[in-house]
Amino acid sequence: MSVNVVDLFNQINLLYGSMCEDCTEQNCPVMNAGPRYEYLWQDNDKYKTPTRLSAPKYIETLMDWVDQQLSDEAIFPTHPGSKVPPDFLQIVKTIMRRLFRVYAHIYHTHLDEISACNAEAHLSTCFKHFLYFVQEFNLIPKKEFEPLQEVVETIIPLAATG
């Protein structure tokens, strides 16, 4: 599971970093997935309460936070025989739920940019890999998919039923 989480993080981090140049404080003052879904950041460290951030600040903070989690030997051990912590699955669920929000923001706000770079197929392939992984291990509640329900249903038709 750990290897897939790292791979999926690297995919979305690279995709966002290389394709979403128009995701700026001015163009994306709020982290959202369309007008109905706004995402607030909370990490119980610097942001102890849910806090509104611009999309680029939210995503930068998210990527830094995920990188810290992945680099923490106590959470993602790299030595043979090391055990993951008892709350490992919950940590992975939080990571994946938050990474989904980046996909939701890209699809709702930056799809034209992605298309202009002829990278829509790459985005779809990365998102499909992401979806299959989170569905296989039940890492994201179905309700979280609502901002991209139509996209999700075209990729995984059975997603609507379970």
BARO-651712 format. One record per residue (C-alpha): residue number from 0; x, y, z. Coordinates in nm, 3 decimals. Layout:
% BARO-651712
+-----+---------+---------+---------+
: num :      c1 :      c2 :      c3 :
+-----+---------+---------+---------+
: NUM :       X :       Y :       Z :
...
+-----+---------+---------+---------+
This chain:
% BARO-651712
+-----+---------+---------+---------+
: num :      c1 :      c2 :      c3 :
+-----+---------+---------+---------+
:   0 :   0.000 :   0.000 :   0.000 :
:   1 :   0.281 :   0.241 :   0.090 :
:   2 :   0.442 :   0.219 :  -0.253 :
:   3 :   0.113 :   0.304 :  -0.424 :
:   4 :   0.051 :   0.601 :  -0.197 :
:   5 :   0.397 :   0.737 :  -0.280 :
:   6 :   0.345 :   0.679 :  -0.653 :
:   7 :   0.003 :   0.844 :  -0.655 :
:   8 :   0.135 :   1.141 :  -0.458 :
:   9 :   0.424 :   1.181 :  -0.703 :
:  10 :   0.187 :   1.163 :  -1.001 :
:  11 :  -0.050 :   1.436 :  -0.884 :
:  12 :   0.234 :   1.650 :  -0.753 :
:  13 :   0.411 :   1.636 :  -1.089 :
:  14 :   0.090 :   1.682 :  -1.287 :
:  15 :  -0.021 :   1.986 :  -1.090 :
:  16 :   0.327 :   2.137 :  -1.076 :
:  17 :   0.389 :   2.110 :  -1.447 :
:  18 :   0.045 :   2.182 :  -1.590 :
:  19 :  -0.132 :   2.434 :  -1.370 :
:  20 :   0.064 :   2.753 :  -1.418 :
:  21 :  -0.257 :   2.957 :  -1.406 :
:  22 :  -0.334 :   2.837 :  -1.053 :
:  23 :  -0.235 :   3.160 :  -0.881 :
:  24 :  -0.355 :   3.358 :  -0.580 :
:  25 :  -0.538 :   3.589 :  -0.823 :
:  26 :  -0.697 :   3.322 :  -1.042 :
:  27 :  -0.775 :   3.075 :  -0.764 :
:  28 :  -0.827 :   3.272 :  -0.442 :
:  29 :  -1.015 :   2.978 :  -0.287 :
:  30 :  -0.941 :   2.605 :  -0.293 :
:  31 :  -1.252 :   2.464 :  -0.449 :
:  32 :  -1.400 :   2.219 :  -0.694 :
:  33 :  -1.656 :   2.440 :  -0.861 :
:  34 :  -1.895 :   2.673 :  -0.684 :
:  35 :  -2.049 :   2.410 :  -0.454 :
:  36 :  -1.734 :   2.264 :  -0.297 :
:  37 :  -1.479 :   2.461 :  -0.099 :
:  38 :  -1.193 :   2.295 :   0.086 :
:  39 :  -1.048 :   2.435 :   0.408 :
:  40 :  -0.709 :   2.334 :   0.542 :
:  41 :  -0.646 :   2.199 :   0.892 :
:  42 :  -0.337 :   2.013 :   1.005 :
:  43 :  -0.350 :   2.054 :   1.384 :
:  44 :  -0.005 :   2.212 :   1.368 :
:  45 :   0.014 :   2.548 :   1.192 :
:  46 :  -0.358 :   2.548 :   1.106 :
:  47 :  -0.539 :   2.425 :   1.416 :
:  48 :  -0.885 :   2.515 :   1.285 :
:  49 :  -1.026 :   2.481 :   0.932 :
:  50 :  -0.874 :   2.771 :   0.739 :
:  51 :  -0.956 :   2.917 :   0.399 :
:  52 :  -0.650 :   2.924 :   0.174 :
:  53 :  -0.603 :   3.009 :  -0.191 :
:  54 :  -0.582 :   2.702 :  -0.412 :
:  55 :  -0.206 :   2.733 :  -0.472 :
:  56 :  -0.138 :   2.784 :  -0.101 :
:  57 :  -0.367 :   2.495 :  -0.007 :
:  58 :  -0.201 :   2.263 :  -0.259 :
:  59 :   0.150 :   2.371 :  -0.159 :
:  60 :   0.062 :   2.316 :   0.208 :
:  61 :  -0.098 :   1.981 :   0.124 :
:  62 :   0.199 :   1.858 :  -0.078 :
:  63 :   0.440 :   1.961 :   0.198 :
:  64 :   0.221 :   1.788 :   0.458 :
:  65 :   0.198 :   1.466 :   0.254 :
:  66 :   0.572 :   1.472 :   0.192 :
:  67 :   0.628 :   1.500 :   0.569 :
:  68 :   0.398 :   1.202 :   0.630 :
:  69 :   0.570 :   0.992 :   0.363 :
:  70 :   0.916 :   1.082 :   0.498 :
:  71 :   0.824 :   0.991 :   0.857 :
:  72 :   0.979 :   0.650 :   0.932 :
:  73 :   0.728 :   0.600 :   1.213 :
:  74 :   0.440 :   0.617 :   0.960 :
:  75 :   0.595 :   0.484 :   0.638 :
:  76 :   0.884 :   0.264 :   0.751 :
:  77 :   1.141 :   0.169 :   0.490 :
:  78 :   1.339 :  -0.090 :   0.685 :
:  79 :   1.251 :  -0.459 :   0.636 :
:  80 :   1.052 :  -0.597 :   0.926 :
:  81 :   0.937 :  -0.255 :   1.047 :
:  82 :   0.570 :  -0.226 :   1.128 :
:  83 :   0.333 :   0.051 :   1.032 :
:  84 :   0.154 :   0.232 :   1.316 :
:  85 :  -0.195 :   0.122 :   1.429 :
:  86 :  -0.346 :   0.436 :   1.272 :
:  87 :  -0.171 :   0.380 :   0.937 :
:  88 :  -0.491 :   0.318 :   0.743 :
:  89 :  -0.651 :   0.635 :   0.882 :
:  90 :  -0.343 :   0.836 :   0.783 :
:  91 :  -0.354 :   0.690 :   0.432 :
:  92 :  -0.727 :   0.770 :   0.407 :
:  93 :  -0.659 :   1.132 :   0.503 :
:  94 :  -0.377 :   1.159 :   0.250 :
:  95 :  -0.587 :   1.014 :  -0.031 :
:  96 :  -0.894 :   1.223 :   0.052 :
:  97 :  -0.682 :   1.537 :   0.040 :
:  98 :  -0.507 :   1.437 :  -0.283 :
:  99 :  -0.849 :   1.379 :  -0.440 :
: 100 :  -0.923 :   1.745 :  -0.375 :
: 101 :  -0.634 :   1.841 :  -0.601 :
: 102 :  -0.782 :   1.632 :  -0.881 :
: 103 :  -1.122 :   1.790 :  -0.816 :
: 104 :  -0.972 :   2.139 :  -0.836 :
: 105 :  -0.782 :   2.057 :  -1.156 :
: 106 :  -1.087 :   1.909 :  -1.329 :
: 107 :  -1.312 :   2.199 :  -1.230 :
: 108 :  -1.071 :   2.487 :  -1.276 :
: 109 :  -0.776 :   2.390 :  -1.494 :
: 110 :  -0.905 :   2.136 :  -1.744 :
: 111 :  -0.869 :   2.387 :  -2.029 :
: 112 :  -0.501 :   2.433 :  -1.939 :
: 113 :  -0.451 :   2.058 :  -1.930 :
: 114 :  -0.626 :   2.021 :  -2.265 :
: 115 :  -0.418 :   2.301 :  -2.420 :
: 116 :  -0.105 :   2.104 :  -2.328 :
: 117 :  -0.256 :   1.791 :  -2.484 :
: 118 :  -0.228 :   1.627 :  -2.142 :
: 119 :  -0.592 :   1.538 :  -2.080 :
: 120 :  -0.525 :   1.170 :  -2.152 :
: 121 :  -0.238 :   1.175 :  -1.901 :
: 122 :  -0.461 :   1.341 :  -1.639 :
: 123 :  -0.731 :   1.081 :  -1.701 :
: 124 :  -0.484 :   0.794 :  -1.675 :
: 125 :  -0.341 :   0.925 :  -1.347 :
: 126 :  -0.688 :   0.985 :  -1.207 :
: 127 :  -0.804 :   0.639 :  -1.316 :
: 128 :  -0.508 :   0.478 :  -1.137 :
: 129 :  -0.587 :   0.690 :  -0.831 :
: 130 :  -0.955 :   0.591 :  -0.838 :
: 131 :  -0.892 :   0.221 :  -0.876 :
: 132 :  -0.654 :   0.227 :  -0.581 :
: 133 :  -0.886 :   0.420 :  -0.346 :
: 134 :  -1.184 :   0.208 :  -0.451 :
: 135 :  -0.994 :  -0.119 :  -0.402 :
: 136 :  -0.905 :  -0.031 :  -0.043 :
: 137 :  -1.213 :   0.180 :   0.035 :
: 138 :  -0.996 :   0.481 :   0.122 :
: 139 :  -1.234 :   0.762 :   0.034 :
: 140 :  -1.603 :   0.776 :   0.129 :
: 141 :  -1.836 :   0.786 :  -0.171 :
: 142 :  -1.966 :   1.129 :  -0.065 :
: 143 :  -1.619 :   1.280 :  -0.122 :
: 144 :  -1.645 :   1.195 :  -0.493 :
: 145 :  -1.948 :   1.422 :  -0.544 :
: 146 :  -1.755 :   1.713 :  -0.702 :
: 147 :  -1.632 :   1.476 :  -0.975 :
: 148 :  -1.916 :   1.225 :  -0.976 :
: 149 :  -1.970 :   1.244 :  -1.351 :
: 150 :  -1.599 :   1.200 :  -1.422 :
: 151 :  -1.574 :   0.918 :  -1.170 :
: 152 :  -1.870 :   0.738 :  -1.327 :
: 153 :  -1.716 :   0.756 :  -1.674 :
: 154 :  -1.392 :   0.606 :  -1.543 :
: 155 :  -1.543 :   0.349 :  -1.308 :
: 156 :  -1.907 :   0.292 :  -1.407 :
: 157 :  -1.976 :   0.085 :  -1.095 :
: 158 :  -1.868 :   0.371 :  -0.869 :
: 159 :  -2.225 :   0.497 :  -0.868 :
: 160 :  -2.350 :   0.174 :  -0.713 :
: 161 :  -2.092 :   0.108 :  -0.453 :
+-----+---------+---------+---------+
